[in-house]
Amino acid sequence: MKPEKNNAEVPEHGGAEALQPSDLNRDEIEKQAYFYWLEDGCRDGSHEIHWLRAERELGSRETSLVQAA
C-alpha cells in the first residue's frame, strides 16, 4: 500500500538566509526525525512534528556554521 501524500502547509521561515528543505541533506533530516520520534515514545501521527523539528534544528546548525566561516 502506498503512503498517502501529506498536503499540510509548512510554516514560512523569515529572512532571505533561511534554508529551504531541499538545501538540507534529506538523509540527515530523516535520521534526526527518527530519533525525535523514538524520544517521543514512537507515537503514531507525530511524524510531521518530528520532521519539521529536524529541518528547523539542522537548518539552524547549517546557518550557524556558515556564519562562523
PDB file of N, H, CA, C and O in Angstrom:
ATOM      1  N   MET A   1       0.838  -1.176   0.000  1.00  0.00           N
ATOM      2  CA  MET A   1       0.000   0.000   0.000  1.00  0.00           C
ATOM      3  C   MET A   1       0.883   1.239   0.000  1.00  0.00           C
ATOM      4  O   MET A   1       1.846   1.317   0.762  1.00  0.00           O
ATOM      5  N   LYS A   2       0.567   2.186  -0.830  1.00  0.00           N
ATOM      6  H   LYS A   2      -0.215   2.123  -1.449  1.00  0.00           H
ATOM      7  CA  LYS A   2       1.337   3.410  -0.976  1.00  0.00           C
ATOM      8  C   LYS A   2       0.915   4.415   0.101  1.00  0.00           C
ATOM      9  O   LYS A   2      -0.280   4.606   0.325  1.00  0.00           O
ATOM     10  N   PRO A   3       1.898   5.072   0.785  1.00  0.00           N
ATOM     11  CA  PRO A   3       1.524   6.055   1.803  1.00  0.00           C
ATOM     12  C   PRO A   3       0.805   7.251   1.187  1.00  0.00           C
ATOM     13  O   PRO A   3       1.062   7.633   0.045  1.00  0.00           O
ATOM     14  N   GLU A   4      -0.102   7.831   1.970  1.00  0.00           N
ATOM     15  H   GLU A   4      -0.311   7.521   2.897  1.00  0.00           H
ATOM     16  CA  GLU A   4      -0.833   8.999   1.493  1.00  0.00           C
ATOM     17  C   GLU A   4       0.083  10.206   1.412  1.00  0.00           C
ATOM     18  O   GLU A   4       1.006  10.358   2.213  1.00  0.00           O
ATOM     19  N   LYS A   5      -0.181  11.060   0.440  1.00  0.00           N
ATOM     20  H   LYS A   5      -0.930  10.937  -0.210  1.00  0.00           H
ATOM     21  CA  LYS A   5       0.592  12.288   0.298  1.00  0.00           C
ATOM     22  C   LYS A   5       0.158  13.271   1.381  1.00  0.00           C
ATOM     23  O   LYS A   5      -1.034  13.434   1.645  1.00  0.00           O
ATOM     24  N   ASN A   6       1.115  13.907   1.990  1.00  0.00           N
ATOM     25  H   ASN A   6       2.083  13.775   1.776  1.00  0.00           H
ATOM     26  CA  ASN A   6       0.840  14.867   3.049  1.00  0.00           C
ATOM     27  C   ASN A   6       0.705  16.252   2.432  1.00  0.00           C
ATOM     28  O   ASN A   6       1.655  16.759   1.835  1.00  0.00           O
ATOM     29  N   ASN A   7      -0.461  16.867   2.571  1.00  0.00           N
ATOM     30  H   ASN A   7      -1.232  16.456   3.057  1.00  0.00           H
ATOM     31  CA  ASN A   7      -0.705  18.182   1.990  1.00  0.00           C
ATOM     32  C   ASN A   7      -0.674  19.294   3.030  1.00  0.00           C
ATOM     33  O   ASN A   7      -1.157  20.396   2.767  1.00  0.00           O
ATOM     34  N   ALA A   8      -0.118  19.025   4.200  1.00  0.00           N
ATOM     35  H   ALA A   8       0.274  18.131   4.413  1.00  0.00           H
ATOM     36  CA  ALA A   8      -0.074  20.043   5.257  1.00  0.00           C
ATOM     37  C   ALA A   8       0.854  21.177   4.847  1.00  0.00           C
ATOM     38  O   ALA A   8       1.871  20.961   4.189  1.00  0.00           O
ATOM     39  N   GLU A   9       0.486  22.382   5.245  1.00  0.00           N
ATOM     40  H   GLU A   9      -0.341  22.558   5.780  1.00  0.00           H
ATOM     41  CA  GLU A   9       1.313  23.543   4.938  1.00  0.00           C
ATOM     42  C   GLU A   9       2.500  23.603   5.884  1.00  0.00           C
ATOM     43  O   GLU A   9       2.380  23.295   7.069  1.00  0.00           O
ATOM     44  N   VAL A  10       3.642  24.000   5.352  1.00  0.00           N
ATOM     45  H   VAL A  10       3.739  24.250   4.388  1.00  0.00           H
ATOM     46  CA  VAL A  10       4.856  24.155   6.143  1.00  0.00           C
ATOM     47  C   VAL A  10       4.985  25.625   6.504  1.00  0.00           C
ATOM     48  O   VAL A  10       4.886  26.484   5.628  1.00  0.00           O
ATOM     49  N   PRO A  11       5.205  25.930   7.784  1.00  0.00           N
ATOM     50  CA  PRO A  11       5.329  27.337   8.165  1.00  0.00           C
ATOM     51  C   PRO A  11       6.507  27.997   7.456  1.00  0.00           C
ATOM     52  O   PRO A  11       7.545  27.376   7.230  1.00  0.00           O
ATOM     53  N   GLU A  12       6.321  29.275   7.110  1.00  0.00           N
ATOM     54  H   GLU A  12       5.477  29.779   7.294  1.00  0.00           H
ATOM     55  CA  GLU A  12       7.374  30.052   6.455  1.00  0.00           C
ATOM     56  C   GLU A  12       8.460  30.409   7.460  1.00  0.00           C
ATOM     57  O   GLU A  12       8.174  30.703   8.621  1.00  0.00           O
ATOM     58  N   HIS A  13       9.690  30.380   7.008  1.00  0.00           N
ATOM     59  H   HIS A  13       9.922  30.141   6.065  1.00  0.00           H
ATOM     60  CA  HIS A  13      10.824  30.808   7.821  1.00  0.00           C
ATOM     61  C   HIS A  13      11.256  32.156   7.280  1.00  0.00           C
ATOM     62  O   HIS A  13      11.586  32.271   6.100  1.00  0.00           O
ATOM     63  N   GLY A  14      11.260  33.161   8.109  1.00  0.00           N
ATOM     64  H   GLY A  14      10.992  33.068   9.068  1.00  0.00           H
ATOM     65  CA  GLY A  14      11.576  34.507   7.655  1.00  0.00           C
ATOM     66  C   GLY A  14      13.031  34.685   7.287  1.00  0.00           C
ATOM     67  O   GLY A  14      13.894  33.934   7.741  1.00  0.00           O
ATOM     68  N   GLY A  15      13.300  35.681   6.462  1.00  0.00           N
ATOM     69  H   GLY A  15      12.598  36.291   6.092  1.00  0.00           H
ATOM     70  CA  GLY A  15      14.660  36.046   6.105  1.00  0.00           C
ATOM     71  C   GLY A  15      15.151  35.353   4.859  1.00  0.00           C
ATOM     72  O   GLY A  15      14.822  34.195   4.600  1.00  0.00           O
ATOM     73  N   ALA A  16      15.944  36.076   4.091  1.00  0.00           N
ATOM     74  H   ALA A  16      16.211  37.017   4.301  1.00  0.00           H
ATOM     75  CA  ALA A  16      16.485  35.525   2.852  1.00  0.00           C
ATOM     76  C   ALA A  16      17.508  34.435   3.123  1.00  0.00           C
ATOM     77  O   ALA A  16      17.752  33.579   2.273  1.00  0.00           O
ATOM     78  N   GLU A  17      18.112  34.468   4.320  1.00  0.00           N
ATOM     79  H   GLU A  17      17.914  35.164   5.010  1.00  0.00           H
ATOM     80  CA  GLU A  17      19.142  33.481   4.615  1.00  0.00           C
ATOM     81  C   GLU A  17      18.572  32.155   5.099  1.00  0.00           C
ATOM     82  O   GLU A  17      19.332  31.212   5.318  1.00  0.00           O
ATOM     83  N   ALA A  18      17.257  32.055   5.270  1.00  0.00           N
ATOM     84  H   ALA A  18      16.640  32.821   5.092  1.00  0.00           H
ATOM     85  CA  ALA A  18      16.627  30.821   5.742  1.00  0.00           C
ATOM     86  C   ALA A  18      16.862  29.715   4.716  1.00  0.00           C
ATOM     87  O   ALA A  18      16.707  29.926   3.513  1.00  0.00           O
ATOM     88  N   LEU A  19      17.232  28.551   5.201  1.00  0.00           N
ATOM     89  H   LEU A  19      17.358  28.380   6.178  1.00  0.00           H
ATOM     90  CA  LEU A  19      17.478  27.424   4.325  1.00  0.00           C
ATOM     91  C   LEU A  19      16.164  26.774   3.932  1.00  0.00           C
ATOM     92  O   LEU A  19      15.235  26.695   4.736  1.00  0.00           O
ATOM     93  N   GLN A  20      16.093  26.321   2.726  1.00  0.00           N
ATOM     94  H   GLN A  20      16.847  26.386   2.073  1.00  0.00           H
ATOM     95  CA  GLN A  20      14.943  25.574   2.251  1.00  0.00           C
ATOM     96  C   GLN A  20      15.202  24.094   2.542  1.00  0.00           C
ATOM     97  O   GLN A  20      16.360  23.682   2.608  1.00  0.00           O
ATOM     98  N   PRO A  21      14.144  23.279   2.718  1.00  0.00           N
ATOM     99  CA  PRO A  21      14.341  21.864   2.989  1.00  0.00           C
ATOM    100  C   PRO A  21      15.224  21.174   1.958  1.00  0.00           C
ATOM    101  O   PRO A  21      15.955  20.244   2.298  1.00  0.00           O
ATOM    102  N   SER A  22      15.167  21.620   0.691  1.00  0.00           N
ATOM    103  H   SER A  22      14.573  22.376   0.415  1.00  0.00           H
ATOM    104  CA  SER A  22      15.986  20.997  -0.348  1.00  0.00           C
ATOM    105  C   SER A  22      17.466  21.278  -0.150  1.00  0.00           C
ATOM    106  O   SER A  22      18.308  20.572  -0.705  1.00  0.00           O
ATOM    107  N   ASP A  23      17.802  22.315   0.647  1.00  0.00           N
ATOM    108  H   ASP A  23      17.118  22.888   1.099  1.00  0.00           H
ATOM    109  CA  ASP A  23      19.195  22.643   0.913  1.00  0.00           C
ATOM    110  C   ASP A  23      19.821  21.683   1.922  1.00  0.00           C
ATOM    111  O   ASP A  23      21.043  21.554   1.998  1.00  0.00           O
ATOM    112  N   LEU A  24      18.984  21.027   2.678  1.00  0.00           N
ATOM    113  H   LEU A  24      17.992  21.131   2.616  1.00  0.00           H
ATOM    114  CA  LEU A  24      19.474  20.125   3.714  1.00  0.00           C
ATOM    115  C   LEU A  24      19.545  18.709   3.178  1.00  0.00           C
ATOM    116  O   LEU A  24      18.846  18.357   2.228  1.00  0.00           O
ATOM    117  N   ASN A  25      20.372  17.923   3.775  1.00  0.00           N
ATOM    118  H   ASN A  25      20.941  18.209   4.546  1.00  0.00           H
ATOM    119  CA  ASN A  25      20.510  16.531   3.395  1.00  0.00           C
ATOM    120  C   ASN A  25      19.300  15.754   3.914  1.00  0.00           C
ATOM    121  O   ASN A  25      19.101  15.641   5.124  1.00  0.00           O
ATOM    122  N   ARG A  26      18.506  15.228   3.009  1.00  0.00           N
ATOM    123  H   ARG A  26      18.668  15.320   2.027  1.00  0.00           H
ATOM    124  CA  ARG A  26      17.279  14.504   3.376  1.00  0.00           C
ATOM    125  C   ARG A  26      17.568  13.345   4.323  1.00  0.00           C
ATOM    126  O   ARG A  26      16.786  13.091   5.240  1.00  0.00           O
ATOM    127  N   ASP A  27      18.665  12.646   4.118  1.00  0.00           N
ATOM    128  H   ASP A  27      19.299  12.852   3.374  1.00  0.00           H
ATOM    129  CA  ASP A  27      19.005  11.525   4.996  1.00  0.00           C
ATOM    130  C   ASP A  27      19.262  11.988   6.423  1.00  0.00           C
ATOM    131  O   ASP A  27      18.872  11.317   7.378  1.00  0.00           O
ATOM    132  N   GLU A  28      19.921  13.141   6.567  1.00  0.00           N
ATOM    133  H   GLU A  28      20.238  13.686   5.791  1.00  0.00           H
ATOM    134  CA  GLU A  28      20.173  13.688   7.904  1.00  0.00           C
ATOM    135  C   GLU A  28      18.871  14.063   8.592  1.00  0.00           C
ATOM    136  O   GLU A  28      18.674  13.779   9.773  1.00  0.00           O
ATOM    137  N   ILE A  29      17.980  14.706   7.837  1.00  0.00           N
ATOM    138  H   ILE A  29      18.140  14.937   6.878  1.00  0.00           H
ATOM    139  CA  ILE A  29      16.693  15.099   8.399  1.00  0.00           C
ATOM    140  C   ILE A  29      15.910  13.859   8.826  1.00  0.00           C
ATOM    141  O   ILE A  29      15.336  13.818   9.914  1.00  0.00           O
ATOM    142  N   GLU A  30      15.896  12.862   7.965  1.00  0.00           N
ATOM    143  H   GLU A  30      16.362  12.895   7.081  1.00  0.00           H
ATOM    144  CA  GLU A  30      15.164  11.628   8.251  1.00  0.00           C
ATOM    145  C   GLU A  30      15.701  10.951   9.509  1.00  0.00           C
ATOM    146  O   GLU A  30      14.931  10.507  10.361  1.00  0.00           O
ATOM    147  N   LYS A  31      17.012  10.874   9.618  1.00  0.00           N
ATOM    148  H   LYS A  31      17.637  11.234   8.926  1.00  0.00           H
ATOM    149  CA  LYS A  31      17.629  10.242  10.781  1.00  0.00           C
ATOM    150  C   LYS A  31      17.311  11.010  12.064  1.00  0.00           C
ATOM    151  O   LYS A  31      16.962  10.410  13.081  1.00  0.00           O
ATOM    152  N   GLN A  32      17.431  12.331  12.012  1.00  0.00           N
ATOM    153  H   GLN A  32      17.714  12.818  11.186  1.00  0.00           H
ATOM    154  CA  GLN A  32      17.160  13.151  13.191  1.00  0.00           C
ATOM    155  C   GLN A  32      15.686  13.060  13.585  1.00  0.00           C
ATOM    156  O   GLN A  32      15.367  12.939  14.768  1.00  0.00           O
ATOM    157  N   ALA A  33      14.783  13.118  12.595  1.00  0.00           N
ATOM    158  H   ALA A  33      15.042  13.216  11.635  1.00  0.00           H
ATOM    159  CA  ALA A  33      13.353  12.999  12.869  1.00  0.00           C
ATOM    160  C   ALA A  33      13.027  11.653  13.488  1.00  0.00           C
ATOM    161  O   ALA A  33      12.166  11.565  14.364  1.00  0.00           O
ATOM    162  N   TYR A  34      13.706  10.604  13.042  1.00  0.00           N
ATOM    163  H   TYR A  34      14.405  10.676  12.331  1.00  0.00           H
ATOM    164  CA  TYR A  34      13.508   9.275  13.604  1.00  0.00           C
ATOM    165  C   TYR A  34      13.895   9.247  15.096  1.00  0.00           C
ATOM    166  O   TYR A  34      13.185   8.662  15.914  1.00  0.00           O
ATOM    167  N   PHE A  35      15.013   9.876  15.438  1.00  0.00           N
ATOM    168  H   PHE A  35      15.590  10.352  14.774  1.00  0.00           H
ATOM    169  CA  PHE A  35      15.428   9.912  16.841  1.00  0.00           C
ATOM    170  C   PHE A  35      14.441  10.702  17.694  1.00  0.00           C
ATOM    171  O   PHE A  35      14.173  10.332  18.838  1.00  0.00           O
ATOM    172  N   TYR A  36      13.898  11.788  17.143  1.00  0.00           N
ATOM    173  H   TYR A  36      14.115  12.088  16.214  1.00  0.00           H
ATOM    174  CA  TYR A  36      12.880  12.546  17.873  1.00  0.00           C
ATOM    175  C   TYR A  36      11.631  11.698  18.092  1.00  0.00           C
ATOM    176  O   TYR A  36      11.010  11.755  19.153  1.00  0.00           O
ATOM    177  N   TRP A  37      11.267  10.911  17.080  1.00  0.00           N
ATOM    178  H   TRP A  37      11.772  10.864  16.218  1.00  0.00           H
ATOM    179  CA  TRP A  37      10.110  10.021  17.186  1.00  0.00           C
ATOM    180  C   TRP A  37      10.338   8.980  18.279  1.00  0.00           C
ATOM    181  O   TRP A  37       9.438   8.692  19.068  1.00  0.00           O
ATOM    182  N   LEU A  38      11.542   8.420  18.321  1.00  0.00           N
ATOM    183  H   LEU A  38      12.273   8.653  17.680  1.00  0.00           H
ATOM    184  CA  LEU A  38      11.866   7.454  19.373  1.00  0.00           C
ATOM    185  C   LEU A  38      11.770   8.100  20.753  1.00  0.00           C
ATOM    186  O   LEU A  38      11.206   7.524  21.684  1.00  0.00           O
ATOM    187  N   GLU A  39      12.328   9.308  20.871  1.00  0.00           N
ATOM    188  H   GLU A  39      12.786   9.776  20.116  1.00  0.00           H
ATOM    189  CA  GLU A  39      12.265  10.034  22.151  1.00  0.00           C
ATOM    190  C   GLU A  39      10.827  10.296  22.577  1.00  0.00           C
ATOM    191  O   GLU A  39      10.529  10.354  23.770  1.00  0.00           O
ATOM    192  N   ASP A  40       9.943  10.453  21.608  1.00  0.00           N
ATOM    193  H   ASP A  40      10.186  10.406  20.639  1.00  0.00           H
ATOM    194  CA  ASP A  40       8.538  10.760  21.863  1.00  0.00           C
ATOM    195  C   ASP A  40       7.715   9.494  22.135  1.00  0.00           C
ATOM    196  O   ASP A  40       6.494   9.566  22.269  1.00  0.00           O
ATOM    197  N   GLY A  41       8.371   8.358  22.214  1.00  0.00           N
ATOM    198  H   GLY A  41       9.363   8.300  22.105  1.00  0.00           H
ATOM    199  CA  GLY A  41       7.672   7.113  22.528  1.00  0.00           C
ATOM    200  C   GLY A  41       7.022   6.450  21.332  1.00  0.00           C
ATOM    201  O   GLY A  41       6.078   5.676  21.488  1.00  0.00           O
ATOM    202  N   CYS A  42       7.522   6.747  20.123  1.00  0.00           N
ATOM    203  H   CYS A  42       8.289   7.376  19.996  1.00  0.00           H
ATOM    204  CA  CYS A  42       7.031   6.121  18.885  1.00  0.00           C
ATOM    205  C   CYS A  42       5.534   6.352  18.679  1.00  0.00           C
ATOM    206  O   CYS A  42       4.813   5.473  18.209  1.00  0.00           O
ATOM    207  N   ARG A  43       5.096   7.532  19.034  1.00  0.00           N
ATOM    208  H   ARG A  43       5.682   8.246  19.415  1.00  0.00           H
ATOM    209  CA  ARG A  43       3.681   7.900  18.951  1.00  0.00           C
ATOM    210  C   ARG A  43       3.243   8.026  17.494  1.00  0.00           C
ATOM    211  O   ARG A  43       3.892   8.711  16.703  1.00  0.00           O
ATOM    212  N   ASP A  44       2.151   7.369  17.145  1.00  0.00           N
ATOM    213  H   ASP A  44       1.624   6.813  17.787  1.00  0.00           H
ATOM    214  CA  ASP A  44       1.588   7.472  15.795  1.00  0.00           C
ATOM    215  C   ASP A  44       1.073   8.885  15.542  1.00  0.00           C
ATOM    216  O   ASP A  44       0.578   9.552  16.450  1.00  0.00           O
ATOM    217  N   GLY A  45       1.199   9.325  14.296  1.00  0.00           N
ATOM    218  H   GLY A  45       1.601   8.783  13.558  1.00  0.00           H
ATOM    219  CA  GLY A  45       0.647  10.608  13.893  1.00  0.00           C
ATOM    220  C   GLY A  45       1.508  11.807  14.229  1.00  0.00           C
ATOM    221  O   GLY A  45       1.057  12.944  14.088  1.00  0.00           O
ATOM    222  N   SER A  46       2.733  11.584  14.670  1.00  0.00           N
ATOM    223  H   SER A  46       3.099  10.660  14.785  1.00  0.00           H
ATOM    224  CA  SER A  46       3.594  12.703  15.065  1.00  0.00           C
ATOM    225  C   SER A  46       4.774  12.893  14.115  1.00  0.00           C
ATOM    226  O   SER A  46       5.695  13.652  14.415  1.00  0.00           O
ATOM    227  N   HIS A  47       4.751  12.215  12.983  1.00  0.00           N
ATOM    228  H   HIS A  47       4.003  11.598  12.739  1.00  0.00           H
ATOM    229  CA  HIS A  47       5.894  12.258  12.064  1.00  0.00           C
ATOM    230  C   HIS A  47       6.179  13.664  11.542  1.00  0.00           C
ATOM    231  O   HIS A  47       7.339  14.053  11.413  1.00  0.00           O
ATOM    232  N   GLU A  48       5.142  14.416  11.246  1.00  0.00           N
ATOM    233  H   GLU A  48       4.199  14.100  11.351  1.00  0.00           H
ATOM    234  CA  GLU A  48       5.348  15.751  10.681  1.00  0.00           C
ATOM    235  C   GLU A  48       5.991  16.687  11.707  1.00  0.00           C
ATOM    236  O   GLU A  48       6.857  17.488  11.357  1.00  0.00           O
ATOM    237  N   ILE A  49       5.579  16.590  12.946  1.00  0.00           N
ATOM    238  H   ILE A  49       4.875  15.939  13.230  1.00  0.00           H
ATOM    239  CA  ILE A  49       6.161  17.407  14.018  1.00  0.00           C
ATOM    240  C   ILE A  49       7.655  17.134  14.122  1.00  0.00           C
ATOM    241  O   ILE A  49       8.457  18.062  14.216  1.00  0.00           O
ATOM    242  N   HIS A  50       8.021  15.865  14.106  1.00  0.00           N
ATOM    243  H   HIS A  50       7.369  15.110  14.030  1.00  0.00           H
ATOM    244  CA  HIS A  50       9.433  15.495  14.238  1.00  0.00           C
ATOM    245  C   HIS A  50      10.234  15.891  13.005  1.00  0.00           C
ATOM    246  O   HIS A  50      11.380  16.324  13.119  1.00  0.00           O
ATOM    247  N   TRP A  51       9.631  15.743  11.824  1.00  0.00           N
ATOM    248  H   TRP A  51       8.700  15.392  11.731  1.00  0.00           H
ATOM    249  CA  TRP A  51      10.319  16.123  10.582  1.00  0.00           C
ATOM    250  C   TRP A  51      10.605  17.624  10.569  1.00  0.00           C
ATOM    251  O   TRP A  51      11.722  18.044  10.267  1.00  0.00           O
ATOM    252  N   LEU A  52       9.600  18.426  10.894  1.00  0.00           N
ATOM    253  H   LEU A  52       8.692  18.086  11.139  1.00  0.00           H
ATOM    254  CA  LEU A  52       9.773  19.882  10.887  1.00  0.00           C
ATOM    255  C   LEU A  52      10.777  20.324  11.943  1.00  0.00           C
ATOM    256  O   LEU A  52      11.554  21.250  11.712  1.00  0.00           O
ATOM    257  N   ARG A  53      10.767  19.670  13.094  1.00  0.00           N
ATOM    258  H   ARG A  53      10.136  18.917  13.282  1.00  0.00           H
ATOM    259  CA  ARG A  53      11.745  19.995  14.142  1.00  0.00           C
ATOM    260  C   ARG A  53      13.159  19.693  13.652  1.00  0.00           C
ATOM    261  O   ARG A  53      14.073  20.493  13.850  1.00  0.00           O
ATOM    262  N   ALA A  54      13.336  18.544  13.015  1.00  0.00           N
ATOM    263  H   ALA A  54      12.593  17.894  12.854  1.00  0.00           H
ATOM    264  CA  ALA A  54      14.657  18.169  12.499  1.00  0.00           C
ATOM    265  C   ALA A  54      15.113  19.153  11.426  1.00  0.00           C
ATOM    266  O   ALA A  54      16.271  19.570  11.422  1.00  0.00           O
ATOM    267  N   GLU A  55      14.212  19.528  10.516  1.00  0.00           N
ATOM    268  H   GLU A  55      13.271  19.190  10.520  1.00  0.00           H
ATOM    269  CA  GLU A  55      14.554  20.516   9.486  1.00  0.00           C
ATOM    270  C   GLU A  55      14.993  21.827  10.110  1.00  0.00           C
ATOM    271  O   GLU A  55      16.015  22.402   9.733  1.00  0.00           O
ATOM    272  N   ARG A  56      14.207  22.291  11.071  1.00  0.00           N
ATOM    273  H   ARG A  56      13.377  21.824  11.378  1.00  0.00           H
ATOM    274  CA  ARG A  56      14.492  23.576  11.711  1.00  0.00           C
ATOM    275  C   ARG A  56      15.839  23.543  12.440  1.00  0.00           C
ATOM    276  O   ARG A  56      16.653  24.455  12.296  1.00  0.00           O
ATOM    277  N   GLU A  57      16.063  22.489  13.219  1.00  0.00           N
ATOM    278  H   GLU A  57      15.402  21.748  13.336  1.00  0.00           H
ATOM    279  CA  GLU A  57      17.298  22.426  14.002  1.00  0.00           C
ATOM    280  C   GLU A  57      18.524  22.195  13.136  1.00  0.00           C
ATOM    281  O   GLU A  57      19.573  22.790  13.379  1.00  0.00           O
ATOM    282  N   LEU A  58      18.407  21.345  12.136  1.00  0.00           N
ATOM    283  H   LEU A  58      17.554  20.861  11.938  1.00  0.00           H
ATOM    284  CA  LEU A  58      19.544  21.140  11.234  1.00  0.00           C
ATOM    285  C   LEU A  58      19.793  22.388  10.394  1.00  0.00           C
ATOM    286  O   LEU A  58      20.943  22.714  10.098  1.00  0.00           O
ATOM    287  N   GLY A  59      18.740  23.082  10.011  1.00  0.00           N
ATOM    288  H   GLY A  59      17.806  22.817  10.251  1.00  0.00           H
ATOM    289  CA  GLY A  59      18.880  24.330   9.271  1.00  0.00           C
ATOM    290  C   GLY A  59      19.569  25.387  10.110  1.00  0.00           C
ATOM    291  O   GLY A  59      20.422  26.119   9.609  1.00  0.00           O
ATOM    292  N   SER A  60      19.207  25.475  11.389  1.00  0.00           N
ATOM    293  H   SER A  60      18.514  24.880  11.796  1.00  0.00           H
ATOM    294  CA  SER A  60      19.848  26.425  12.294  1.00  0.00           C
ATOM    295  C   SER A  60      21.325  26.098  12.457  1.00  0.00           C
ATOM    296  O   SER A  60      22.168  26.994  12.500  1.00  0.00           O
ATOM    297  N   ARG A  61      21.627  24.827  12.544  1.00  0.00           N
ATOM    298  H   ARG A  61      20.942  24.099  12.509  1.00  0.00           H
ATOM    299  CA  ARG A  61      23.024  24.396  12.692  1.00  0.00           C
ATOM    300  C   ARG A  61      23.816  24.771  11.443  1.00  0.00           C
ATOM    301  O   ARG A  61      24.940  25.262  11.547  1.00  0.00           O
ATOM    302  N   GLU A  62      23.237  24.542  10.262  1.00  0.00           N
ATOM    303  H   GLU A  62      22.324  24.143  10.178  1.00  0.00           H
ATOM    304  CA  GLU A  62      23.899  24.886   8.994  1.00  0.00           C
ATOM    305  C   GLU A  62      24.135  26.396   8.905  1.00  0.00           C
ATOM    306  O   GLU A  62      25.208  26.832   8.487  1.00  0.00           O
ATOM    307  N   THR A  63      23.141  27.190   9.295  1.00  0.00           N
ATOM    308  H   THR A  63      22.270  26.835   9.634  1.00  0.00           H
ATOM    309  CA  THR A  63      23.260  28.646   9.260  1.00  0.00           C
ATOM    310  C   THR A  63      24.368  29.106  10.198  1.00  0.00           C
ATOM    311  O   THR A  63      25.139  30.002   9.853  1.00  0.00           O
ATOM    312  N   SER A  64      24.456  28.510  11.366  1.00  0.00           N
ATOM    313  H   SER A  64      23.830  27.782  11.646  1.00  0.00           H
ATOM    314  CA  SER A  64      25.494  28.867  12.337  1.00  0.00           C
ATOM    315  C   SER A  64      26.879  28.558  11.781  1.00  0.00           C
ATOM    316  O   SER A  64      27.809  29.343  11.965  1.00  0.00           O
ATOM    317  N   LEU A  65      27.023  27.433  11.108  1.00  0.00           N
ATOM    318  H   LEU A  65      26.268  26.795  10.959  1.00  0.00           H
ATOM    319  CA  LEU A  65      28.322  27.070  10.535  1.00  0.00           C
ATOM    320  C   LEU A  65      28.724  28.033   9.425  1.00  0.00           C
ATOM    321  O   LEU A  65      29.890  28.412   9.320  1.00  0.00           O
ATOM    322  N   VAL A  66      27.766  28.427   8.603  1.00  0.00           N
ATOM    323  H   VAL A  66      26.819  28.119   8.688  1.00  0.00           H
ATOM    324  CA  VAL A  66      28.059  29.367   7.512  1.00  0.00           C
ATOM    325  C   VAL A  66      28.453  30.723   8.073  1.00  0.00           C
ATOM    326  O   VAL A  66      29.392  31.345   7.577  1.00  0.00           O
ATOM    327  N   GLN A  67      27.756  31.189   9.095  1.00  0.00           N
ATOM    328  H   GLN A  67      26.993  30.684   9.498  1.00  0.00           H
ATOM    329  CA  GLN A  67      28.054  32.491   9.680  1.00  0.00           C
ATOM    330  C   GLN A  67      29.394  32.477  10.394  1.00  0.00           C
ATOM    331  O   GLN A  67      30.063  33.508  10.451  1.00  0.00           O
ATOM    332  N   ALA A  68      29.805  31.348  10.939  1.00  0.00           N
ATOM    333  H   ALA A  68      29.262  30.509  10.893  1.00  0.00           H
ATOM    334  CA  ALA A  68      31.066  31.242  11.660  1.00  0.00           C
ATOM    335  C   ALA A  68      32.266  31.224  10.701  1.00  0.00           C
ATOM    336  O   ALA A  68      33.381  31.573  11.089  1.00  0.00           O
ATOM    337  N   ALA A  69      32.030  30.820   9.462  1.00  0.00           N
ATOM    338  H   ALA A  69      31.125  30.537   9.147  1.00  0.00           H
ATOM    339  CA  ALA A  69      33.131  30.697   8.488  1.00  0.00           C
ATOM    340  C   ALA A  69      33.597  32.036   7.978  1.00  0.00           C
ATOM    341  O   ALA A  69      34.512  32.100   7.156  1.00  0.00           O
TER     342      ALA A  69
END
